[in-house]
Amino acid sequence: MTNKKKKELKEQKINELEQIFKRAKENQRALLAGLIEQAGFMYAQLKELNEIIEKKGTIEKFKQGKQEFLREQPALKAYNATMKSYNTTIKQLSESLPPGNDIKMDDDFTKFKEKMRQ
């Protein structure tokens, strides 16, 4: 994925979240701005990592000296760690919304996570 595409994805997610939170109180908006920025960044990173995992798979052959073995794809480790942080950030954002207005997680990520668990 190109840097331009990642930047577009990040900005798209930031704009989407800003629209959701545009009615937030003035004092809340300053606090939410950082979370929204981080969510946008993580969203773009997750999309890129998802592409890598789809292309290379979840397991790779690894050779060290004479030994050769299978190991978890490094992109998968980064994906899992980033997904955990993304979910926490979205949850924090959701908690600042009035009841019944929770943010829905991206279907692509949910589907991918479910596929990885099988």
Secondary structure by P-SEA (a helix, b strand, c coil): ccaaaaaaaaaaaaaaaaaaaccccaaaaaaaaaaaaaaaaaaaaaaaaaaaaaacccbbbbbcccbbbbbccaaaaaaaaaaaaaaaaaaaaaaaccccccccccaaaaaaaaaaac
